[in-house]
């Protein structure tokens, strides 16, 4: 599919040699051909990532390779890629995942037809790149800024960096960048939706989110850092929306629930420390003081049991293999 708007595909890489060829395969099969590919390689990379990129770059018509400066991790890599981009539309692709050939064609078409600032898409969590997404015609949700923020808070829209295409102008005009450290995509997603007029969600699964045990977010040593970072991000977002009367009421309640669930990403000892902390008690008293939901009551009365229940739910149900982020609705 040819189109006038150019897409910049930005790919952070840290020791990604095992996935580089697959990334070239994915992009070379895209049915949309007006895009550039920008690899941003962490300068601490010690494997053959750069060598393989040089070997493979002829498979795509427009490839840039940037060595990332500074110790700014994923967020900084994406920011550097954005600065080097020439497209009107941006997609932050993860090197170890897989996109269906129609991803760019479908999302760019939706963006043009709906005049959307952001187009998010459904995806499948899986451990296999061989999973075949369902085919056919699927629905498209159109949302205002307030509707999209509510959907994010109810976990009906993804916060991951790779699950959307974005008008570059939205980012550059509003100075929206990724923060450094963990949960950087949470902060980024809420900020860009906050500045958007129209957001669309494509029900069709267009992406395979490969559950790689060795990825940065999934290693045991990073569990506590990840959980704490998510809690901190939502606390800062509450400050961001504090003066917005249309949003702050639902934000305080829903983000409080997200924070206690995010704490379950930590090991049990760290979770219990957080559950008993003054910060947690203050947040619960401010945001959920009159809540009688079973989840909140269980957290307050028996946090150890809450941890076991939610950890089991996340592992066995929410993150179940080969499950779509949202059950796709046919058009």
C-alpha positions as CSV (number, residue, x, y, z in Angstrom):
1,X,0.0,0.0,0.0
2,X,1.4,3.4,-1.0
3,X,0.5,6.5,0.9
4,X,1.7,10.1,1.2
5,X,2.4,10.1,4.9
6,X,5.8,8.6,5.9
7,X,6.1,6.5,9.1
8,X,9.2,6.4,11.2
9,X,9.6,3.0,12.9
10,X,11.9,3.5,15.9
11,X,13.5,0.4,17.4
12,X,15.5,0.5,20.7
13,X,18.2,-2.3,20.8
14,X,20.3,-3.6,23.7
15,X,22.1,-6.9,23.0
16,X,19.4,-7.8,20.5
17,X,21.4,-9.9,18.1
18,X,19.1,-12.8,18.4
19,X,16.1,-10.8,17.2
20,X,17.6,-8.4,14.6
21,X,17.0,-10.7,11.6
22,X,13.4,-11.3,12.7
23,X,12.8,-7.6,12.9
24,X,14.0,-7.2,9.4
25,X,11.7,-10.0,8.3
26,X,8.7,-8.4,10.0
27,X,9.4,-5.0,8.4
28,X,10.2,-6.3,5.0
29,X,6.8,-8.0,4.9
30,X,4.8,-4.8,5.7
31,X,2.3,-4.0,3.0
32,X,2.7,-0.3,3.6
33,X,6.0,0.8,2.0
34,X,6.4,4.5,2.9
35,X,8.4,4.1,6.1
36,X,11.9,4.5,7.5
37,X,13.5,2.2,10.1
38,X,15.6,3.7,12.9
39,X,17.6,1.4,15.1
40,X,18.8,3.1,18.3
41,X,21.5,0.8,19.8
42,X,22.6,1.2,23.4
43,X,26.3,1.9,23.5
44,X,26.7,-0.8,26.1
45,X,25.6,-3.4,23.6
46,X,28.3,-6.2,23.5
47,X,26.9,-8.7,21.1
48,X,26.7,-8.7,17.2
49,X,23.7,-6.4,16.9
50,X,25.5,-3.7,14.9
51,X,27.2,-6.3,12.7
52,X,23.9,-8.0,11.8
53,X,22.2,-4.7,11.1
54,X,24.9,-3.9,8.6
55,X,24.4,-7.3,7.0
56,X,20.6,-7.0,6.8
57,X,20.0,-3.3,6.1
58,X,19.9,-3.8,2.3
59,X,16.5,-5.6,2.8
60,X,14.8,-2.3,3.6
61,X,14.9,0.9,1.5
62,X,15.5,3.4,4.3
63,X,17.5,2.3,7.4
64,X,19.3,4.5,10.0
65,X,21.4,3.1,12.8
66,X,22.1,5.4,15.8
67,X,24.4,4.6,18.7
68,X,22.6,5.8,21.8
69,X,24.3,8.4,23.9
70,X,24.1,8.4,27.7
71,X,22.7,5.9,30.1
72,X,19.0,6.8,29.4
73,X,17.7,3.2,28.7
74,X,14.6,2.5,26.7
75,X,13.0,5.9,27.2
76,X,16.1,7.8,26.0
77,X,16.6,5.5,23.0
78,X,13.1,6.2,21.8
79,X,13.6,10.0,22.3
80,X,16.8,9.9,20.3
81,X,15.0,8.0,17.6
82,X,12.2,10.6,17.5
83,X,14.7,13.4,17.1
84,X,16.3,11.6,14.1
85,X,12.9,10.8,12.5
86,X,11.6,12.3,9.3
87,X,8.1,10.8,9.1
88,X,4.8,12.4,9.9
89,X,3.8,9.3,11.9
90,X,5.8,7.5,14.5
91,X,5.7,3.8,15.6
92,X,7.9,2.6,18.5
93,X,8.5,-1.1,17.6
94,X,10.1,-3.6,20.0
95,X,12.8,-5.7,18.4
96,X,11.8,-9.0,20.0
97,X,8.2,-8.9,18.9
98,X,6.3,-9.6,15.7
99,X,3.8,-7.5,13.7
100,X,1.4,-8.8,11.1
101,X,2.2,-7.6,7.5
102,X,-0.9,-5.3,7.5
103,X,-0.1,-3.4,10.8
104,X,1.1,-0.2,9.2
105,X,-1.5,-0.3,6.3
106,X,-4.4,-0.8,8.7
107,X,-3.4,1.7,11.3
108,X,-2.3,4.5,8.9
109,X,-5.6,4.0,7.0
110,X,-7.6,4.3,10.2
111,X,-5.6,7.4,11.2
112,X,-6.3,9.1,7.9
113,X,-10.0,8.1,7.6
114,X,-10.8,9.0,11.3
115,X,-8.5,12.0,11.5
116,X,-7.1,10.5,14.7
117,X,-4.1,11.7,16.6
118,X,-3.3,8.2,18.0
119,X,-4.3,4.7,16.7
120,X,-3.9,1.9,19.2
121,X,-4.3,-1.7,18.2
122,X,-5.1,-5.1,19.8
123,X,-2.4,-7.7,20.3
124,X,-1.8,-11.2,21.4
125,X,0.4,-12.2,24.3
126,X,2.3,-15.3,23.3
127,X,5.5,-17.3,23.6
128,X,5.5,-18.3,20.0
129,X,6.0,-16.2,16.9
130,X,4.1,-18.8,14.9
131,X,0.7,-17.9,16.4
132,X,-1.8,-16.8,13.6
133,X,-4.0,-13.8,14.6
134,X,-7.7,-14.1,13.6
135,X,-8.6,-12.7,10.2
136,X,-11.7,-10.8,9.0
137,X,-13.2,-7.4,9.6
138,X,-13.0,-6.0,13.1
139,X,-14.4,-3.0,14.8
140,X,-12.8,0.4,15.5
141,X,-13.5,2.4,18.6
142,X,-13.4,6.2,18.3
143,X,-12.8,8.1,21.6
144,X,-12.4,11.6,22.8
145,X,-9.6,12.5,25.1
146,X,-11.7,12.1,28.3
147,X,-13.1,8.8,27.0
148,X,-9.7,7.4,26.2
149,X,-8.3,8.4,29.7
150,X,-11.2,6.6,31.3
151,X,-10.6,3.5,29.1
152,X,-6.9,3.5,30.1
153,X,-7.9,3.6,33.8
154,X,-10.2,0.7,33.2
155,X,-7.5,-1.3,31.4
156,X,-9.4,-1.2,28.2
157,X,-6.5,0.5,26.3
158,X,-2.9,-0.6,26.3
159,X,-0.2,1.7,27.8
160,X,2.7,-0.1,26.0
161,X,4.9,2.0,23.8
162,X,4.7,-0.4,20.8
163,X,0.9,-0.7,20.7
164,X,0.1,2.5,18.8
165,X,1.0,4.8,16.0
166,X,1.2,8.5,16.8
167,X,1.2,11.7,14.8
168,X,4.7,13.1,15.3
169,X,3.4,16.6,15.5
170,X,1.4,15.7,18.7
171,X,4.7,14.7,20.4
172,X,6.9,17.5,19.1
173,X,4.3,20.4,19.6
174,X,3.7,19.3,23.2
175,X,7.2,18.4,24.1
176,X,6.1,14.8,25.0
177,X,9.1,12.5,25.6
178,X,9.7,9.3,27.3
179,X,11.0,9.5,30.8
180,X,14.0,7.4,31.8
181,X,13.7,4.2,33.8
182,X,10.9,1.7,34.2
183,X,7.2,2.3,33.4
184,X,8.2,5.0,31.0
185,X,5.5,3.9,28.6
186,X,2.8,4.5,31.2
187,X,3.8,8.2,31.6
188,X,4.2,8.7,27.9
189,X,0.8,7.1,27.0
190,X,-1.2,9.2,29.4
191,X,0.6,12.4,28.4
192,X,0.0,11.9,24.7
193,X,-3.7,10.9,25.2
194,X,-4.1,14.0,27.4
195,X,-3.1,16.2,24.5
196,X,-5.1,14.3,21.8
197,X,-8.5,15.2,20.4
198,X,-9.3,11.8,18.9
199,X,-8.0,8.3,19.7
200,X,-8.9,5.1,17.9
201,X,-8.5,1.5,18.9
202,X,-8.4,-1.2,16.3
203,X,-10.0,-4.4,17.6
204,X,-8.1,-6.5,15.1
205,X,-5.0,-8.1,16.7
206,X,-2.1,-6.8,14.6
207,X,0.9,-7.7,16.9
208,X,2.4,-10.6,18.8
209,X,3.8,-9.5,22.1
210,X,6.4,-12.2,22.7
211,X,6.6,-13.2,26.4
212,X,10.4,-13.4,26.5
213,X,11.6,-14.4,30.0
214,X,14.9,-12.7,29.4
215,X,13.5,-9.3,28.5
216,X,14.3,-6.3,30.7
217,X,10.9,-6.2,32.4
218,X,10.6,-9.9,33.0
219,X,13.8,-10.8,34.9
220,X,13.3,-11.5,38.6
221,X,15.9,-8.9,39.7
222,X,13.9,-6.1,38.1
223,X,10.5,-7.1,39.6
224,X,10.7,-4.7,42.6
225,X,12.0,-1.9,40.5
226,X,9.2,-2.3,37.9
227,X,6.5,-2.5,40.6
228,X,7.7,0.6,42.4
229,X,8.1,2.5,39.2
230,X,4.5,1.9,38.1
231,X,3.3,3.0,41.5
232,X,5.4,6.2,41.3
233,X,4.2,6.9,37.7
234,X,0.5,6.8,38.7
235,X,1.2,9.0,41.7
236,X,2.8,11.6,39.4
237,X,-0.1,11.3,36.9
238,X,-2.5,12.1,39.7
239,X,-0.6,15.3,40.2
240,X,-0.8,16.0,36.5
241,X,-4.6,15.6,36.4
242,X,-5.3,17.2,39.8
243,X,-6.8,20.4,38.4
244,X,-8.9,18.6,35.8
245,X,-12.4,18.3,37.3
246,X,-13.6,16.1,34.5
247,X,-11.0,13.5,35.1
248,X,-9.6,13.7,38.6
249,X,-12.5,11.9,40.4
250,X,-12.3,8.7,38.4
251,X,-8.6,9.0,38.1
252,X,-8.0,8.9,41.9
253,X,-10.1,5.8,42.4
254,X,-9.0,3.8,39.4
255,X,-5.3,4.7,39.7
256,X,-5.3,3.7,43.4
257,X,-6.5,0.2,42.3
258,X,-3.9,0.1,39.6
259,X,-1.2,1.0,42.1
260,X,-2.1,-1.8,44.6
261,X,-2.2,-4.2,41.7
262,X,1.1,-3.0,40.3
263,X,2.7,-3.7,43.7
264,X,2.0,-7.4,43.1
265,X,4.8,-7.2,40.4
266,X,7.2,-7.0,43.4
267,X,8.3,-10.0,45.4
268,X,6.1,-10.7,48.4
269,X,8.4,-9.2,51.0
270,X,8.6,-5.9,49.1
271,X,4.8,-6.0,48.5
272,X,4.1,-6.4,52.2
273,X,6.5,-3.5,53.0
274,X,4.6,-1.3,50.5
275,X,1.2,-2.4,51.8
276,X,2.1,-1.4,55.3
277,X,3.8,1.8,54.4
278,X,2.6,5.3,55.3
279,X,2.6,6.3,51.6
280,X,0.2,3.4,50.8
281,X,-2.1,4.1,53.7
282,X,-2.2,7.8,52.9
283,X,-3.1,7.0,49.3
284,X,-5.8,4.6,50.2
285,X,-7.4,7.0,52.7
286,X,-7.3,9.8,50.2
287,X,-8.6,7.8,47.1
288,X,-10.5,4.8,48.4
289,X,-11.5,5.7,52.0
290,X,-15.2,4.8,51.5
291,X,-14.7,1.9,49.1
292,X,-16.5,-1.3,50.0
293,X,-15.3,-3.3,47.0
294,X,-14.1,-6.8,47.9
295,X,-10.7,-6.2,46.3
296,X,-10.0,-3.1,48.4
297,X,-11.3,-4.7,51.6
298,X,-9.1,-7.8,51.0
299,X,-6.0,-5.6,50.4
300,X,-6.6,-3.6,53.7
301,X,-7.6,-6.6,55.9
302,X,-5.4,-9.4,54.5
303,X,-2.6,-8.0,52.2
304,X,-0.7,-11.3,52.1
305,X,-3.8,-13.2,50.9
306,X,-4.5,-10.3,48.4
307,X,-0.9,-10.8,47.0
308,X,-1.4,-14.5,46.5
309,X,-4.8,-14.1,44.8
310,X,-3.8,-11.3,42.4
311,X,-0.4,-12.9,41.6
312,X,-2.2,-16.1,40.6
313,X,-4.8,-14.2,38.6
314,X,-2.1,-12.3,36.7
315,X,0.0,-15.3,36.0
316,X,-2.8,-17.8,35.1
317,X,-5.5,-15.6,33.6
318,X,-4.6,-12.0,32.7
319,X,-1.2,-12.9,31.1
320,X,-2.4,-16.2,29.8
321,X,-0.5,-17.4,26.7
322,X,-2.1,-16.7,23.3
323,X,-4.7,-14.4,24.8
324,X,-5.7,-11.1,23.1
325,X,-5.3,-7.9,25.1
326,X,-9.0,-7.3,24.4
327,X,-11.5,-9.8,23.2
328,X,-11.8,-8.6,19.6
329,X,-15.2,-7.4,18.3
330,X,-16.1,-8.0,14.7
331,X,-17.2,-5.1,12.6
